[in-house]
Amino acid sequence: MISDKFRRELREQAKLWQAEGLIDTSFYQQLSERYQFNTLETASRNRFLSILISLGGILLGIGVITFVAANWQVWSREVRVALLLSLFVAVNAAGFYLWRIPPSRSQNSNLNLPITIGRNKLLGEGLLLLGSLILGANMALMAQMFHIGGSSYGLYLTWGIGVLGMAYSLRLTSLGVLSALLVGLGYWLAVLDWSSKVEFSWLEVLVRQMPIAASIMFVPLAYWCRSRAIFAIGAIAIIFSLQVSIVQGLNPTWGAAIFCALPPALLWGYDDAIWPKVHSRLFQPTARSLALLFLASLFYFLSFHWLWRDSPNPSPTESDWVLLANVAVLGGFTVFEWLRLGRLELRRPKQKALDLTTSAIGILILASAFIPLFHLNFTPIPQLATFLFNVLLFLLAIGLIREGLALGNRQIFWGGMVLITLQLISRVFEYNTGLLLKSFVFVLCGIGVIAAGLWFERHFAKIPAE
């Protein structure tokens, strides 16, 4: 698939070639027709329109809900039900009708070019997004009219599942993102309100088995819509609910090691090729980026000495076997992922790797699990644990800088630089150091960042484009 960025750059170069006399007008016209230079502005305008229509749909939905709430007590129950159902059906029907209008494409157009989305389709998608918001308002108002009690997280979870059905049936990324956000918000509220009882048995099952449920709901939807946004939000929901299951269902002495190791191992070992009929690694970079982000956050948080010194030893608790099912299923899947990675590494011809290798990440994950395991089960090692996690954080930052230099990737390079700078500044403020030393560290960090940035840009400029 040819991207808009490539076509835009090609159009600029073609104009330059025509001005320099390298190509004539007829050849420029052939390039223009083949790569549809005239649709570039239309694509940009449609993206801007989609943002405006989505924002307008959200504001319109809030306005309709506010209008209904203002006149709510004046109308009878029958009128209110008819109004809510009519509004929901009318908005979704109009949105579906406009969304079904196929985009126009000329007969001479290149099939590898992305299809230009028409205004009707954008407007229809905006109305469908508005319809999903009206669905939540209808559920809340219907529950109020018929005196159906319930919690706020039950409403968000039910609403999110309803929008999930719309996303699957229409294959719309915007509805999938909204569904993942609603389910994630509902689960977050359920965790905060864990002491209260859920009102329906199926809601209780959903909340307690959220890691497995989120995997079933959002990973297939991400492939169905081919959306990295849905995959990323779904992965965050899976990891967060898995950590909650570990904390609430496992003995703390062993749960701390699994808490540190299982989420990054699950994310780093993910490979799209595991699934049948999937021949491209569309989401593996996203999963590995989340794994590196998790490790960086974990190492930074555990590098503070006060955390190891002041934290009390947790008392043993009984395991919750229902929550342990989540850990067992996703833990077994993680073992399968790493066995598969090991088999692929053995088959691959040995060559010098330029990126962070799987074996290096595996060592970092094992070290992050072994340190709290030894600290909680054998003998407390607060000073040594603090030192080791500072070393792990430093090694991860150096690995990111090396990866950024090897690939010429600014984001990875600056991620490593930010980690090292953050580590130095945090250590200076954590320990009782003099102002002179703090001033020296700040000056050294500033000079180092400027020098590294200038050197990287010079090095990056020499890397040939692929």
N, C-alpha and C positions, 0 to 999 in steps of 0.2 A: 504494500500500500504506500503510495507516494504522499508525503506529508505536505501540508500547506507551507511549512517553513522552507522546504526544498523548492517548491514552485515559486515562492516569493524571491528567494535568492537567485533562481534561474532567470526570472523575469528581469531583475536588476542587471544581471550579467549580460542577458540578451540585448537589453537596451544599450549597454556599454559597447558590446560587440558591433551593434548596428551603427552607433555613433563613430566608432573607430574604423568602420568600413570593412570589418572582418566578415560580416554577413550582410546580405541584402534584405530588402523589405519583404520579399516573398518568403525567404527562409524564416524571418522573424514571425511572419503570419502563420507559417506551418507550426513553429514552436508554440505560438500563442493558442492555436486551435487544439494542438495535441495535449497541452498541459493546462488549458482553460485559464489563461491569465485573467480573463474578464470576470471570473467567479471568485477571485481572491477577496475583493472588497465585500462581495455578498456574504462569503463565509464569515468574515470578521464582523460584519453587521449583524448576522444571525446569532453569533455567539453573544454579542452585546444585547441583542433583543431577548435571547433566552434568559439572561441574567435579570433583565428588567421585568420580563413576564413572570419569572419565578418570584421575584421580590414583590411584584404587584399582586400575584396570586395569594401570597402569604398575607399581605396587608388587606386585600379584599376579604379573605377568610376571617381575619380578626374583626374587620368592620361588620361583616354579616353576623358574626357571633355576638358582637356588642349590641347590634340593633335588635337581635332576637331577645337578648337578655334584658334590654331596656323595656320591651313591651311584653315581657314573658307573662306577668301576672294578669294582664288584661285579657288575654285570649283563653278560651276553654281548652281542655286537654285534647279534644278531638282536632281542634284547629292547629294546635301546636304540633301534634303528631303528623298531620297532613302536611303542614308547612315544612317540617324537618325532612320528611321523606321526599317530598316534591323537590326541594332544593338539592338534596343529595343526588337524586336520579337525574334531574335536569342538567346539573353541572357535569356529572360524569358522562351522560349521554352526549352532550355537546362536545366535551373534550375528546371522547372516543371517536366521534364522527370526524372532527377536524384532524385528529392524530392519524386517522386511517388514510387520509389523502396522500397518495404517493408523491415523492419529490420528482421534480422534472429533471430530465437528463437528455441532452441532445444525442442524436444518432451517431455523430462523429466523435463523441467524447471517449476518453481513455477509461477503460474499465478499472484500472488500478487507482484511479483518483477517487477520493472520498466523495460521497454523494452530498450535494448541497441541500441542507434541510430547508424546506420552505417555511414561509411565515405561518401558514395554516397548521403545519405540524408542530411548530414551536408553540403557537397559541393553544393547540389541543393538549400538549404536554403540560402547559401551565394550568389549564383547567383541570386536568387529571390530578395535578399536585394540589390544587385547591379542593378538589373532591376528597382527597385523602385527609385534608385538614377538617373538612366538614364531617367526615366520618367520626373523628374523635369528638367533635362538638356534639354530634347526634348521640353518641354513646353516653356522654356525660349527662346531657339533658334528659334523655330517655330514662336513665337510672334515677335522676332526680324526680321526674314526673311519677314514676311507678314505685318510688320509695325503695329502691334497691340499694342497700348500703354496700360500702366497699372501700378499699384503700386507694390511695392515689397510684401506688405502683401497680395494683391490679388493673386500673384503667389504662396506664401507659403500656403494660404488657399486652393487654387485649387489643388495644389500638394498634400497636406495632405489628401484631400477628395479622390483623385485618389488612394493613397496608402491605405486609409481606405477600399476602395472597394476590393483591392487585399488581405488585411488582413482578411476581412470577407469571401472571397471566398476560401482562402487557409488555414484559421484558424492558422495563424502564429503569435506568440507573438512578434517576432522581427519587423515585418511589423506594427503591432498594436502600439508598442512603438514609432516607427518612425513616424507614422501618428499622434499620440497624440502630439509629440514634434513639428511637422511641423504646425499643427493647432494652438497649443499654441503660437508658435513663430509668426505666422501670426496675431493672435489676439493681441499679445503684440505690434507688429509694427502698427496695426490699431489703438490701443489706443494712442500710441505716436503721430500718424499722424491723430488725430481725426478731426482736422479742415478742412482737405481736403475732397473732395467728393469722394465717391467710384464710380467705373466706371460701375458696373453692379448692377441692382436692387437686384438680388439674393444675391450678396455679402453684400449689405447693410443690408438686412434682416438677413443674417447669423451673421454678426458682432453684430448687435443690440440684437439679440436673442441668443447669444452664450451660456448663462447658460443652457437654455433648449436644444439647439442643441448639446452641449457637453454631456449632460446627455443622449440624445438619441443615440449619436454616440458611446460613449466609455464605458458606463456601460454595455450594452448588449455584447459588444465586449470582455470585461473583463471576463464575464461569459462564452462566447463562447470559448475563449482561456484558461480559468481558470488561468488568469495571474494577480498576485497582482501588478506587475509593471504597467500594463495598467490601473488598477483601481486607483492606487495612482496618476499617472500623470493625468488621466481624472478627478479625484476629485479635484486636485489642479487647473486644468483649470476651472472647474465649480465654485469653491469658488472665484477664482480671478475675473472671469467675472461677478459673482454675486455682488461682492463688487464694481466693476466698475459701474454696473447698479444702485446700491444703491446710489453711490456718484453722478452720473449724472442724475438720474431720480427722486430722492426724495428730499423733503425739508430737509435742513441740520439739523434743530432742532429735527426732528423725525428720520431722516436718520442715525444720529450718533448712536442712540440706536439700530436700526435694524442692522447697520453695525457691531456692537460689538456682538450682540446676535445670529443673524440668522445663520452665517456660522458654529460656533461650535455646535449649537443646531441641525443643519441639519446633521452634521457629527456624533455626538454622538448618535443620535437617529436612525441612519441607521441600519437596520437589514436585512440580506439576506433572512430571512424567509418571508419577505413581498411578495416576488415574487412567483408566482406559479411554482411548479415543482423544487423548490430549497430547499433542505433538510439539507444543511450544512451551517454554518456561516463562509464562506470562507473569506469574505472581511470585516466583522464587526470589527475585531481587527485593521485592517489597517485604517478604517474610524475613530475609536476612538483614535488611536495614532495621527492621523492628527488633531483631535479636541483638544487633550491635547497640541499639539505643537502650535496650533493657540492661545489657551488661554494663554499659557506661554509667547508667543511673544506679545500678546495684553497687558497683565498685566505688563510686563516689560517695554514696550514702554510708557504706560500711567502712570507709576510710577515716571516719571520725573516731577519735579515741574515746570520747565521752560515751559513745553508744555501747562500746564493749565494757567500759568501766562501770557505768551506772545501771546497765540493764540487769534486772534480777533473773536468776535462773528459773525458767518456767517449770511449773509443777506438772507431773505426768497426768494426762487426761485419757478418758476412754475414747476409743476410735469410733467415729460415726461411719458405719459400713455403707450407708446410702451415699454419703459424700465421697467415700473412698472409691466408689464405682467410677466416678469421673477421673480420678487420678489413675486408676488401673487401666481404663480404656485409652486415655490419652498417653499414659506412660508406655503402654504396649505399642501404640502407634509410633511413639518416638523411638523405641528400640528398633522397630521395623525400619523406620527411616534411616537410622544410623547404620544398621546392617547393610541396607541397600547402598548407602554412600560408601561404606567400606568395600563392598563388592565392586562398585564402579571404579574406586581408586585403584584396586588391584588390577583391573582390566586395562586401565589407562596407561599408555607408555610414559615412563618416567621422564619428566622434563622440569626445568626450573620454573617454579610458580612465581608469578608476579603479584598475586593478590594474597589477602589473608587466607591461609589454607584452612581446610576443615580440621586438620589435625591440631593446628594452633588454637583454633576456637574450642576444640574439644578439651584441650589441656586447661584453658582458662575456665571452662565450665566445671571441670572436675575439681580444680583448685577452689573455686568459689563454693562448691558443695562440701569439700573435705574440711575446710577451716572451721565453719560453724559446727560441723559434726564433731570434730575433735574438741572444740571449746565447750560444748554442752554435754558431751558424753564421757570425756576422760578427765581433763584438767583445764581450768580456765587459763587462757593465754591472751589477755587483753592487749598487752603491748605487741606481742608477736603478730596477732591477728590484724591489728591496726597497720603494722609495717607491711605485712603481706598484701593486704588489700590496696595499700598505696602503690606497692610494686605492680600489682595486677592492673591498676588504673594507668600507671605510667606505661606499661607494656602495651596496653590497648591503644593508648594515644599514639605511641611510636608506630604501632602497626597501621593505624589509620593514616598517619602522615606518609608512611612508606607506600601504602596503597594509593594514596592520592597522587604521589609523585610518579608512581609506575604507570598509572592510568591517565594522568593529567586531569584528574577530577577535582575541581575546586571544593565541592561540598565535603568530600571525604577528607581532603587536606585540612581545611579549616575546622572540621569537626575534631580532628586530632589536636590542632593548635589550641582550640577552645578548651579541650579537656586538660591539657598540660597547664595552661594559664589559670584555669579554675582551680586545679589542684594546688598550685603554688600559692595563690592568693588565699585559699581556704586554710592551708597549713599556717600561713603567716598570722591570720586572724584567730585561728584556733588556739595556738600556743602563745604564752606571754612573752612577746618579743618587743624590743625597743622600737621607738619611732624611726630611728636611723636605719635599722635593718628593714623595717617595712618600706621606708622610702627607697632603699636600695633595691628591694625585690620588685616594687612597682616600676622603677626606672628600667631595671633589667628586663622585665616582662614586656614593657612598651617597646624597647629597642629590639628585643628578640622577635616580637610580632611583626614590626615594620620590616626588619631585615629578612625574615622568613617570607613575608608576603612579596617583597620585591624580588627575592631570589626565585620564588615559585613562579611568578609571572614571567620572569625571563626564561626559566626552564620550560614552563608550559607553552610559551610561544614557539619553542623549537620542536615541540611534538607535532609530527605531521598528522594532518587530518586523515581519517580512514576513508 
